[in-house]
C-alpha cells in the first residue's frame, strides 16, 4: 500500500501558503488517503471541517 502526504494550504492573493500537512502511511487509494487526512487535520485543529483552516488540499504519493 502506498504512502501519501497531504498538504493543506491557505490561499492569499492567489498564492498558496502551507498551513499544515498530514502523512498517511497506508490507504487503499488516493481518495481514502485524502479523506483520512482531512479528518485528522480537522481534529488536530479542533474544527468540524478542514475548510475552516485551509482552502486547498493537495495530495502527493510518497515512495
PDB file of N, CA, C, O and CB in Angstrom:
ATOM      1  N   UNK A   1       0.850  -1.183   0.000  1.00  0.00           N
ATOM      2  CA  UNK A   1       0.000   0.000   0.000  1.00  0.00           C
ATOM      3  C   UNK A   1       0.894   1.244   0.000  1.00  0.00           C
ATOM      4  O   UNK A   1       1.863   1.317   0.755  1.00  0.00           O
ATOM      5  CB  UNK A   1      -0.966  -0.001   1.232  1.00  0.00           C
ATOM      6  N   UNK A   2       0.567   2.204  -0.838  1.00  0.00           N
ATOM      7  CA  UNK A   2       1.412   3.403  -0.936  1.00  0.00           C
ATOM      8  C   UNK A   2       1.212   4.362   0.228  1.00  0.00           C
ATOM      9  O   UNK A   2       0.176   4.368   0.891  1.00  0.00           O
ATOM     10  CB  UNK A   2       1.132   4.126  -2.233  1.00  0.00           C
ATOM     11  N   UNK A   3       2.235   5.166   0.449  1.00  0.00           N
ATOM     12  CA  UNK A   3       2.190   6.238   1.443  1.00  0.00           C
ATOM     13  C   UNK A   3       1.787   7.524   0.748  1.00  0.00           C
ATOM     14  O   UNK A   3       2.057   7.708  -0.439  1.00  0.00           O
ATOM     15  CB  UNK A   3       3.561   6.402   2.166  1.00  0.00           C
ATOM     16  N   UNK A   4       1.142   8.414   1.489  1.00  0.00           N
ATOM     17  CA  UNK A   4       0.713   9.688   0.924  1.00  0.00           C
ATOM     18  C   UNK A   4       1.045  10.817   1.884  1.00  0.00           C
ATOM     19  O   UNK A   4       1.054  10.629   3.100  1.00  0.00           O
ATOM     20  CB  UNK A   4      -0.795   9.671   0.614  1.00  0.00           C
ATOM     21  N   UNK A   5       1.316  11.983   1.331  1.00  0.00           N
ATOM     22  CA  UNK A   5       1.463  13.209   2.116  1.00  0.00           C
ATOM     23  C   UNK A   5       0.436  14.182   1.563  1.00  0.00           C
ATOM     24  O   UNK A   5       0.392  14.447   0.361  1.00  0.00           O
ATOM     25  CB  UNK A   5       2.942  13.802   2.043  1.00  0.00           C
ATOM     26  N   UNK A   6      -0.380  14.705   2.451  1.00  0.00           N
ATOM     27  CA  UNK A   6      -1.417  15.648   2.067  1.00  0.00           C
ATOM     28  C   UNK A   6      -1.086  16.995   2.705  1.00  0.00           C
ATOM     29  O   UNK A   6      -0.978  17.105   3.926  1.00  0.00           O
ATOM     30  CB  UNK A   6      -2.838  15.145   2.499  1.00  0.00           C
ATOM     31  N   UNK A   7      -0.927  18.008   1.874  1.00  0.00           N
ATOM     32  CA  UNK A   7      -0.633  19.360   2.343  1.00  0.00           C
ATOM     33  C   UNK A   7      -1.906  20.194   2.305  1.00  0.00           C
ATOM     34  O   UNK A   7      -2.683  20.133   1.352  1.00  0.00           O
ATOM     35  CB  UNK A   7       0.480  20.019   1.484  1.00  0.00           C
ATOM     36  N   UNK A   8      -2.097  20.965   3.353  1.00  0.00           N
ATOM     37  CA  UNK A   8      -3.235  21.869   3.439  1.00  0.00           C
ATOM     38  C   UNK A   8      -2.698  23.295   3.352  1.00  0.00           C
ATOM     39  O   UNK A   8      -1.746  23.650   4.047  1.00  0.00           O
ATOM     40  CB  UNK A   8      -4.054  21.642   4.763  1.00  0.00           C
ATOM     41  N   UNK A   9      -3.312  24.106   2.496  1.00  0.00           N
ATOM     42  CA  UNK A   9      -2.804  25.451   2.266  1.00  0.00           C
ATOM     43  C   UNK A   9      -3.927  26.480   2.325  1.00  0.00           C
ATOM     44  O   UNK A   9      -5.080  26.197   2.001  1.00  0.00           O
ATOM     45  CB  UNK A   9      -2.092  25.526   0.920  1.00  0.00           C
ATOM     46  N   UNK A  10      -3.555  27.658   2.742  1.00  0.00           N
ATOM     47  CA  UNK A  10      -4.441  28.816   2.736  1.00  0.00           C
ATOM     48  C   UNK A  10      -4.023  29.665   1.545  1.00  0.00           C
ATOM     49  O   UNK A  10      -2.839  29.951   1.370  1.00  0.00           O
ATOM     50  CB  UNK A  10      -4.370  29.631   4.096  1.00  0.00           C
ATOM     51  N   UNK A  11      -4.973  30.064   0.738  1.00  0.00           N
ATOM     52  CA  UNK A  11      -4.666  30.849  -0.452  1.00  0.00           C
ATOM     53  C   UNK A  11      -4.875  32.329  -0.159  1.00  0.00           C
ATOM     54  O   UNK A  11      -5.974  32.756   0.193  1.00  0.00           O
ATOM     55  CB  UNK A  11      -5.538  30.403  -1.645  1.00  0.00           C
ATOM     56  N   UNK A  12      -3.798  33.109  -0.311  1.00  0.00           N
ATOM     57  CA  UNK A  12      -3.851  34.543  -0.064  1.00  0.00           C
ATOM     58  C   UNK A  12      -3.375  35.250  -1.327  1.00  0.00           C
ATOM     59  O   UNK A  12      -2.234  35.072  -1.752  1.00  0.00           O
ATOM     60  CB  UNK A  12      -2.980  34.946   1.179  1.00  0.00           C
ATOM     61  N   UNK A  13      -4.244  36.047  -1.921  1.00  0.00           N
ATOM     62  CA  UNK A  13      -3.961  36.752  -3.170  1.00  0.00           C
ATOM     63  C   UNK A  13      -3.512  35.788  -4.268  1.00  0.00           C
ATOM     64  O   UNK A  13      -2.637  36.112  -5.070  1.00  0.00           O
ATOM     65  CB  UNK A  13      -2.889  37.819  -2.941  1.00  0.00           C
ATOM     66  N   UNK A  14      -4.111  34.619  -4.295  1.00  0.00           N
ATOM     67  CA  UNK A  14      -3.811  33.636  -5.324  1.00  0.00           C
ATOM     68  C   UNK A  14      -2.569  32.803  -5.082  1.00  0.00           C
ATOM     69  O   UNK A  14      -2.222  31.959  -5.910  1.00  0.00           O
ATOM     70  CB  UNK A  14      -3.675  34.314  -6.605  1.00  0.00           C
ATOM     71  N   UNK A  15      -1.889  33.024  -3.957  1.00  0.00           N
ATOM     72  CA  UNK A  15      -0.663  32.279  -3.646  1.00  0.00           C
ATOM     73  C   UNK A  15      -0.947  31.326  -2.495  1.00  0.00           C
ATOM     74  O   UNK A  15      -1.392  31.766  -1.435  1.00  0.00           O
ATOM     75  CB  UNK A  15       0.514  33.246  -3.288  1.00  0.00           C
ATOM     76  N   UNK A  16      -0.700  30.017  -2.676  1.00  0.00           N
ATOM     77  CA  UNK A  16      -0.951  29.069  -1.589  1.00  0.00           C
ATOM     78  C   UNK A  16       0.176  29.070  -0.553  1.00  0.00           C
ATOM     79  O   UNK A  16       1.354  29.000  -0.904  1.00  0.00           O
ATOM     80  CB  UNK A  16      -1.130  27.663  -2.154  1.00  0.00           C
ATOM     81  N   UNK A  17      -0.199  29.151   0.715  1.00  0.00           N
ATOM     82  CA  UNK A  17       0.735  29.066   1.829  1.00  0.00           C
ATOM     83  C   UNK A  17       0.357  27.841   2.659  1.00  0.00           C
ATOM     84  O   UNK A  17      -0.767  27.745   3.152  1.00  0.00           O
ATOM     85  CB  UNK A  17       0.715  30.376   2.698  1.00  0.00           C
ATOM     86  N   UNK A  18       1.282  26.919   2.811  1.00  0.00           N
ATOM     87  CA  UNK A  18       1.018  25.684   3.550  1.00  0.00           C
ATOM     88  C   UNK A  18       0.787  25.999   5.025  1.00  0.00           C
ATOM     89  O   UNK A  18       1.599  26.671   5.660  1.00  0.00           O
ATOM     90  CB  UNK A  18       2.190  24.685   3.387  1.00  0.00           C
ATOM     91  N   UNK A  19      -0.330  25.506   5.564  1.00  0.00           N
ATOM     92  CA  UNK A  19      -0.640  25.701   6.978  1.00  0.00           C
ATOM     93  C   UNK A  19      -0.515  24.406   7.761  1.00  0.00           C
ATOM     94  O   UNK A  19      -0.567  24.416   8.991  1.00  0.00           O
ATOM     95  CB  UNK A  19      -2.041  26.267   7.138  1.00  0.00           C
ATOM     96  N   UNK A  20      -0.351  23.300   7.065  1.00  0.00           N
ATOM     97  CA  UNK A  20      -0.175  22.019   7.740  1.00  0.00           C
ATOM     98  C   UNK A  20      -0.104  20.894   6.738  1.00  0.00           C
ATOM     99  O   UNK A  20      -0.481  21.047   5.576  1.00  0.00           O
ATOM    100  CB  UNK A  20      -1.305  21.769   8.727  1.00  0.00           C
ATOM    101  N   UNK A  21       0.383  19.765   7.203  1.00  0.00           N
ATOM    102  CA  UNK A  21       0.442  18.581   6.347  1.00  0.00           C
ATOM    103  C   UNK A  21       0.220  17.340   7.197  1.00  0.00           C
ATOM    104  O   UNK A  21       0.493  17.326   8.397  1.00  0.00           O
ATOM    105  CB  UNK A  21       1.801  18.498   5.597  1.00  0.00           C
ATOM    106  N   UNK A  22      -0.279  16.309   6.548  1.00  0.00           N
ATOM    107  CA  UNK A  22      -0.579  15.046   7.224  1.00  0.00           C
ATOM    108  C   UNK A  22       0.007  13.919   6.388  1.00  0.00           C
ATOM    109  O   UNK A  22      -0.172  13.883   5.171  1.00  0.00           O
ATOM    110  CB  UNK A  22      -2.126  14.854   7.430  1.00  0.00           C
ATOM    111  N   UNK A  23       0.706  12.998   7.044  1.00  0.00           N
ATOM    112  CA  UNK A  23       1.225  11.809   6.375  1.00  0.00           C
ATOM    113  C   UNK A  23       0.288  10.645   6.650  1.00  0.00           C
ATOM    114  O   UNK A  23      -0.066  10.380   7.799  1.00  0.00           O
ATOM    115  CB  UNK A  23       2.671  11.481   6.847  1.00  0.00           C
ATOM    116  N   UNK A  24      -0.107   9.958   5.603  1.00  0.00           N
ATOM    117  CA  UNK A  24      -0.934   8.759   5.716  1.00  0.00           C
ATOM    118  C   UNK A  24      -0.067   7.581   5.301  1.00  0.00           C
ATOM    119  O   UNK A  24       0.412   7.520   4.168  1.00  0.00           O
ATOM    120  CB  UNK A  24      -2.240   8.858   4.831  1.00  0.00           C
ATOM    121  N   UNK A  25       0.128   6.658   6.213  1.00  0.00           N
ATOM    122  CA  UNK A  25       1.034   5.536   5.968  1.00  0.00           C
ATOM    123  C   UNK A  25       0.417   4.486   5.069  1.00  0.00           C
ATOM    124  O   UNK A  25       1.082   3.972   4.170  1.00  0.00           O
ATOM    125  CB  UNK A  25       1.444   4.903   7.274  1.00  0.00           C
ATOM    126  N   UNK A  26      -0.844   4.162   5.298  1.00  0.00           N
ATOM    127  CA  UNK A  26      -1.497   3.140   4.469  1.00  0.00           C
ATOM    128  C   UNK A  26      -2.888   3.600   4.079  1.00  0.00           C
ATOM    129  O   UNK A  26      -3.668   4.066   4.909  1.00  0.00           O
ATOM    130  CB  UNK A  26      -1.571   1.788   5.213  1.00  0.00           C
ATOM    131  N   UNK A  27      -3.177   3.457   2.802  1.00  0.00           N
ATOM    132  CA  UNK A  27      -4.520   3.751   2.293  1.00  0.00           C
ATOM    133  C   UNK A  27      -4.729   2.932   1.023  1.00  0.00           C
ATOM    134  O   UNK A  27      -3.792   2.712   0.256  1.00  0.00           O
ATOM    135  CB  UNK A  27      -4.709   5.291   2.015  1.00  0.00           C
ATOM    136  N   UNK A  28      -5.943   2.492   0.811  1.00  0.00           N
ATOM    137  CA  UNK A  28      -6.244   1.683  -0.375  1.00  0.00           C
ATOM    138  C   UNK A  28      -6.081   2.451  -1.667  1.00  0.00           C
ATOM    139  O   UNK A  28      -5.612   1.907  -2.666  1.00  0.00           O
ATOM    140  CB  UNK A  28      -7.643   1.148  -0.292  1.00  0.00           C
ATOM    141  N   UNK A  29      -6.469   3.723  -1.649  1.00  0.00           N
ATOM    142  CA  UNK A  29      -6.365   4.552  -2.841  1.00  0.00           C
ATOM    143  C   UNK A  29      -6.193   6.007  -2.421  1.00  0.00           C
ATOM    144  O   UNK A  29      -6.380   6.336  -1.249  1.00  0.00           O
ATOM    145  CB  UNK A  29      -7.612   4.381  -3.750  1.00  0.00           C
ATOM    146  N   UNK A  30      -5.843   6.876  -3.353  1.00  0.00           N
ATOM    147  CA  UNK A  30      -5.614   8.285  -3.004  1.00  0.00           C
ATOM    148  C   UNK A  30      -6.823   8.981  -2.382  1.00  0.00           C
ATOM    149  O   UNK A  30      -6.661   9.838  -1.514  1.00  0.00           O
ATOM    150  CB  UNK A  30      -5.199   9.037  -4.228  1.00  0.00           C
ATOM    151  N   UNK A  31      -8.020   8.626  -2.813  1.00  0.00           N
ATOM    152  CA  UNK A  31      -9.219   9.271  -2.262  1.00  0.00           C
ATOM    153  C   UNK A  31      -9.407   8.937  -0.782  1.00  0.00           C
ATOM    154  O   UNK A  31      -9.783   9.803   0.007  1.00  0.00           O
ATOM    155  CB  UNK A  31     -10.463   8.845  -3.054  1.00  0.00           C
ATOM    156  N   UNK A  32      -9.149   7.699  -0.410  1.00  0.00           N
ATOM    157  CA  UNK A  32      -9.250   7.322   1.011  1.00  0.00           C
ATOM    158  C   UNK A  32      -8.166   8.019   1.836  1.00  0.00           C
ATOM    159  O   UNK A  32      -8.409   8.420   2.974  1.00  0.00           O
ATOM    160  CB  UNK A  32      -9.136   5.784   1.174  1.00  0.00           C
ATOM    161  N   UNK A  33      -6.986   8.158   1.267  1.00  0.00           N
ATOM    162  CA  UNK A  33      -5.902   8.862   1.960  1.00  0.00           C
ATOM    163  C   UNK A  33      -6.275  10.322   2.188  1.00  0.00           C
ATOM    164  O   UNK A  33      -6.046  10.877   3.263  1.00  0.00           O
ATOM    165  CB  UNK A  33      -4.587   8.767   1.155  1.00  0.00           C
ATOM    166  N   UNK A  34      -6.847  10.925   1.166  1.00  0.00           N
ATOM    167  CA  UNK A  34      -7.262  12.328   1.271  1.00  0.00           C
ATOM    168  C   UNK A  34      -8.326  12.512   2.346  1.00  0.00           C
ATOM    169  O   UNK A  34      -8.248  13.445   3.145  1.00  0.00           O
ATOM    170  CB  UNK A  34      -7.790  12.830  -0.076  1.00  0.00           C
ATOM    171  N   UNK A  35      -9.306  11.637   2.368  1.00  0.00           N
ATOM    172  CA  UNK A  35     -10.385  11.741   3.357  1.00  0.00           C
ATOM    173  C   UNK A  35      -9.856  11.546   4.781  1.00  0.00           C
ATOM    174  O   UNK A  35     -10.253  12.261   5.702  1.00  0.00           O
ATOM    175  CB  UNK A  35     -11.483  10.706   3.058  1.00  0.00           C
ATOM    176  N   UNK A  36      -8.964  10.576   4.951  1.00  0.00           N
ATOM    177  CA  UNK A  36      -8.370  10.336   6.274  1.00  0.00           C
ATOM    178  C   UNK A  36      -7.568  11.552   6.730  1.00  0.00           C
ATOM    179  O   UNK A  36      -7.611  11.922   7.903  1.00  0.00           O
ATOM    180  CB  UNK A  36      -7.465   9.082   6.245  1.00  0.00           C
ATOM    181  N   UNK A  37      -6.845  12.165   5.816  1.00  0.00           N
ATOM    182  CA  UNK A  37      -6.049  13.344   6.154  1.00  0.00           C
ATOM    183  C   UNK A  37      -6.941  14.530   6.513  1.00  0.00           C
ATOM    184  O   UNK A  37      -6.635  15.283   7.437  1.00  0.00           O
ATOM    185  CB  UNK A  37      -5.127  13.714   4.988  1.00  0.00           C
ATOM    186  N   UNK A  38      -8.031  14.694   5.792  1.00  0.00           N
ATOM    187  CA  UNK A  38      -8.965  15.783   6.094  1.00  0.00           C
ATOM    188  C   UNK A  38      -9.520  15.643   7.507  1.00  0.00           C
ATOM    189  O   UNK A  38      -9.591  16.623   8.248  1.00  0.00           O
ATOM    190  CB  UNK A  38     -10.117  15.806   5.073  1.00  0.00           C
ATOM    191  N   UNK A  39      -9.907  14.443   7.874  1.00  0.00           N
ATOM    192  CA  UNK A  39     -10.440  14.204   9.223  1.00  0.00           C
ATOM    193  C   UNK A  39      -9.379  14.438  10.289  1.00  0.00           C
ATOM    194  O   UNK A  39      -9.656  15.058  11.316  1.00  0.00           O
ATOM    195  CB  UNK A  39     -10.983  12.778   9.337  1.00  0.00           C
ATOM    196  N   UNK A  40      -8.176  13.949  10.054  1.00  0.00           N
ATOM    197  CA  UNK A  40      -7.088  14.109  11.026  1.00  0.00           C
ATOM    198  C   UNK A  40      -6.709  15.581  11.184  1.00  0.00           C
ATOM    199  O   UNK A  40      -6.477  16.046  12.300  1.00  0.00           O
ATOM    200  CB  UNK A  40      -5.855  13.289  10.594  1.00  0.00           C
ATOM    201  N   UNK A  41      -6.646  16.313  10.072  1.00  0.00           N
ATOM    202  CA  UNK A  41      -6.319  17.743  10.113  1.00  0.00           C
ATOM    203  C   UNK A  41      -7.375  18.508  10.907  1.00  0.00           C
ATOM    204  O   UNK A  41      -7.038  19.349  11.740  1.00  0.00           O
ATOM    205  CB  UNK A  41      -6.206  18.317   8.682  1.00  0.00           C
ATOM    206  N   UNK A  42      -8.643  18.219  10.651  1.00  0.00           N
ATOM    207  CA  UNK A  42      -9.730  18.901  11.365  1.00  0.00           C
ATOM    208  C   UNK A  42      -9.682  18.610  12.865  1.00  0.00           C
ATOM    209  O   UNK A  42      -9.841  19.519  13.680  1.00  0.00           O
ATOM    210  CB  UNK A  42     -11.090  18.478  10.795  1.00  0.00           C
ATOM    211  N   UNK A  43      -9.467  17.364  13.224  1.00  0.00           N
ATOM    212  CA  UNK A  43      -9.382  17.007  14.655  1.00  0.00           C
ATOM    213  C   UNK A  43      -8.195  17.690  15.322  1.00  0.00           C
ATOM    214  O   UNK A  43      -8.310  18.193  16.440  1.00  0.00           O
ATOM    215  CB  UNK A  43      -9.267  15.478  14.826  1.00  0.00           C
ATOM    216  N   UNK A  44      -7.060  17.707  14.637  1.00  0.00           N
ATOM    217  CA  UNK A  44      -5.846  18.309  15.192  1.00  0.00           C
ATOM    218  C   UNK A  44      -6.041  19.803  15.475  1.00  0.00           C
ATOM    219  O   UNK A  44      -5.514  20.324  16.458  1.00  0.00           O
ATOM    220  CB  UNK A  44      -4.668  18.107  14.229  1.00  0.00           C
ATOM    221  N   UNK A  45      -6.795  20.485  14.618  1.00  0.00           N
ATOM    222  CA  UNK A  45      -7.022  21.918  14.778  1.00  0.00           C
ATOM    223  C   UNK A  45      -8.305  22.238  15.540  1.00  0.00           C
ATOM    224  O   UNK A  45      -8.626  23.409  15.747  1.00  0.00           O
ATOM    225  CB  UNK A  45      -7.064  22.579  13.428  1.00  0.00           C
ATOM    226  N   UNK A  46      -9.036  21.215  15.956  1.00  0.00           N
ATOM    227  CA  UNK A  46     -10.228  21.431  16.769  1.00  0.00           C
ATOM    228  C   UNK A  46     -11.374  22.087  16.029  1.00  0.00           C
ATOM    229  O   UNK A  46     -12.120  22.876  16.609  1.00  0.00           O
ATOM    230  CB  UNK A  46      -9.882  22.254  17.942  1.00  0.00           C
ATOM    231  N   UNK A  47     -11.521  21.766  14.748  1.00  0.00           N
ATOM    232  CA  UNK A  47     -12.608  22.327  13.954  1.00  0.00           C
ATOM    233  C   UNK A  47     -13.448  21.194  13.382  1.00  0.00           C
ATOM    234  O   UNK A  47     -12.996  20.050  13.320  1.00  0.00           O
ATOM    235  CB  UNK A  47     -12.060  23.232  12.819  1.00  0.00           C
ATOM    236  N   UNK A  48     -14.658  21.508  12.969  1.00  0.00           N
ATOM    237  CA  UNK A  48     -15.549  20.497  12.418  1.00  0.00           C
ATOM    238  C   UNK A  48     -15.224  20.126  10.984  1.00  0.00           C
ATOM    239  O   UNK A  48     -15.473  18.999  10.556  1.00  0.00           O
ATOM    240  CB  UNK A  48     -16.955  20.972  12.496  1.00  0.00           C
ATOM    241  N   UNK A  49     -14.664  21.079  10.236  1.00  0.00           N
ATOM    242  CA  UNK A  49     -14.353  20.852   8.829  1.00  0.00           C
ATOM    243  C   UNK A  49     -12.999  21.490   8.522  1.00  0.00           C
ATOM    244  O   UNK A  49     -12.722  22.601   8.975  1.00  0.00           O
ATOM    245  CB  UNK A  49     -15.471  21.433   7.901  1.00  0.00           C
ATOM    246  N   UNK A  50     -12.164  20.803   7.764  1.00  0.00           N
ATOM    247  CA  UNK A  50     -10.821  21.293   7.459  1.00  0.00           C
ATOM    248  C   UNK A  50     -10.843  22.617   6.712  1.00  0.00           C
ATOM    249  O   UNK A  50      -9.869  23.368   6.767  1.00  0.00           O
ATOM    250  CB  UNK A  50     -10.069  20.265   6.648  1.00  0.00           C
ATOM    251  N   UNK A  51     -11.938  22.922   6.010  1.00  0.00           N
ATOM    252  CA  UNK A  51     -12.030  24.156   5.222  1.00  0.00           C
ATOM    253  C   UNK A  51     -12.094  25.409   6.091  1.00  0.00           C
ATOM    254  O   UNK A  51     -11.967  26.523   5.584  1.00  0.00           O
ATOM    255  CB  UNK A  51     -13.249  24.103   4.327  1.00  0.00           C
ATOM    256  N   UNK A  52     -12.292  25.232   7.399  1.00  0.00           N
ATOM    257  CA  UNK A  52     -12.277  26.378   8.299  1.00  0.00           C
ATOM    258  C   UNK A  52     -10.860  26.907   8.484  1.00  0.00           C
ATOM    259  O   UNK A  52     -10.682  28.074   8.833  1.00  0.00           O
ATOM    260  CB  UNK A  52     -12.880  26.001   9.651  1.00  0.00           C
ATOM    261  N   UNK A  53      -9.852  26.073   8.256  1.00  0.00           N
ATOM    262  CA  UNK A  53      -8.456  26.456   8.435  1.00  0.00           C
ATOM    263  C   UNK A  53      -7.651  26.534   7.148  1.00  0.00           C
ATOM    264  O   UNK A  53      -6.600  27.175   7.118  1.00  0.00           O
ATOM    265  CB  UNK A  53      -7.803  25.501   9.349  1.00  0.00           C
ATOM    266  N   UNK A  54      -8.124  25.892   6.084  1.00  0.00           N
ATOM    267  CA  UNK A  54      -7.366  25.842   4.835  1.00  0.00           C
ATOM    268  C   UNK A  54      -8.313  25.955   3.643  1.00  0.00           C
ATOM    269  O   UNK A  54      -9.511  25.691   3.747  1.00  0.00           O
ATOM    270  CB  UNK A  54      -6.541  24.536   4.747  1.00  0.00           C
ATOM    271  N   UNK A  55      -7.740  26.354   2.507  1.00  0.00           N
ATOM    272  CA  UNK A  55      -8.518  26.470   1.277  1.00  0.00           C
ATOM    273  C   UNK A  55      -8.245  25.317   0.319  1.00  0.00           C
ATOM    274  O   UNK A  55      -9.129  24.916  -0.439  1.00  0.00           O
ATOM    275  CB  UNK A  55      -8.215  27.789   0.591  1.00  0.00           C
ATOM    276  N   UNK A  56      -7.037  24.788   0.349  1.00  0.00           N
ATOM    277  CA  UNK A  56      -6.616  23.749  -0.595  1.00  0.00           C
ATOM    278  C   UNK A  56      -6.148  22.497   0.125  1.00  0.00           C
ATOM    279  O   UNK A  56      -5.603  22.553   1.227  1.00  0.00           O
ATOM    280  CB  UNK A  56      -5.506  24.271  -1.495  1.00  0.00           C
ATOM    281  N   UNK A  57      -6.374  21.372  -0.525  1.00  0.00           N
ATOM    282  CA  UNK A  57      -5.926  20.068  -0.027  1.00  0.00           C
ATOM    283  C   UNK A  57      -5.189  19.406  -1.188  1.00  0.00           C
ATOM    284  O   UNK A  57      -5.816  19.000  -2.167  1.00  0.00           O
ATOM    285  CB  UNK A  57      -7.144  19.168   0.497  1.00  0.00           C
ATOM    286  N   UNK A  58      -3.863  19.295  -1.088  1.00  0.00           N
ATOM    287  CA  UNK A  58      -3.031  18.788  -2.182  1.00  0.00           C
ATOM    288  C   UNK A  58      -2.418  17.455  -1.780  1.00  0.00           C
ATOM    289  O   UNK A  58      -1.765  17.354  -0.742  1.00  0.00           O
ATOM    290  CB  UNK A  58      -1.921  19.806  -2.555  1.00  0.00           C
ATOM    291  N   UNK A  59      -2.629  16.437  -2.599  1.00  0.00           N
ATOM    292  CA  UNK A  59      -2.184  15.085  -2.295  1.00  0.00           C
ATOM    293  C   UNK A  59      -0.964  14.729  -3.148  1.00  0.00           C
ATOM    294  O   UNK A  59      -0.936  14.997  -4.349  1.00  0.00           O
ATOM    295  CB  UNK A  59      -3.325  14.073  -2.531  1.00  0.00           C
ATOM    296  N   UNK A  60       0.047  14.119  -2.512  1.00  0.00           N
ATOM    297  CA  UNK A  60       1.241  13.677  -3.247  1.00  0.00           C
ATOM    298  C   UNK A  60       1.618  12.281  -2.762  1.00  0.00           C
ATOM    299  O   UNK A  60       1.783  12.071  -1.560  1.00  0.00           O
ATOM    300  CB  UNK A  60       2.438  14.681  -3.053  1.00  0.00           C
ATOM    301  N   UNK A  61       1.759  11.315  -3.686  1.00  0.00           N
ATOM    302  CA  UNK A  61       2.223   9.985  -3.286  1.00  0.00           C
ATOM    303  C   UNK A  61       3.695  10.044  -2.866  1.00  0.00           C
ATOM    304  O   UNK A  61       4.479  10.831  -3.398  1.00  0.00           O
ATOM    305  CB  UNK A  61       2.031   8.969  -4.443  1.00  0.00           C
ATOM    306  N   UNK A  62       4.044   9.206  -1.913  1.00  0.00           N
ATOM    307  CA  UNK A  62       5.428   9.143  -1.433  1.00  0.00           C
ATOM    308  C   UNK A  62       5.969   7.741  -1.652  1.00  0.00           C
ATOM    309  O   UNK A  62       5.234   6.755  -1.593  1.00  0.00           O
ATOM    310  CB  UNK A  62       5.522   9.538   0.068  1.00  0.00           C
ATOM    311  N   UNK A  63       7.220   7.674  -1.896  1.00  0.00           N
ATOM    312  CA  UNK A  63       7.860   6.361  -2.133  1.00  0.00           C
ATOM    313  C   UNK A  63       8.140   5.640  -0.848  1.00  0.00           C
ATOM    314  O   UNK A  63       8.672   4.530  -0.866  1.00  0.00           O
ATOM    315  CB  UNK A  63       9.155   6.524  -2.907  1.00  0.00           C
TER     316      UNK A  63
END
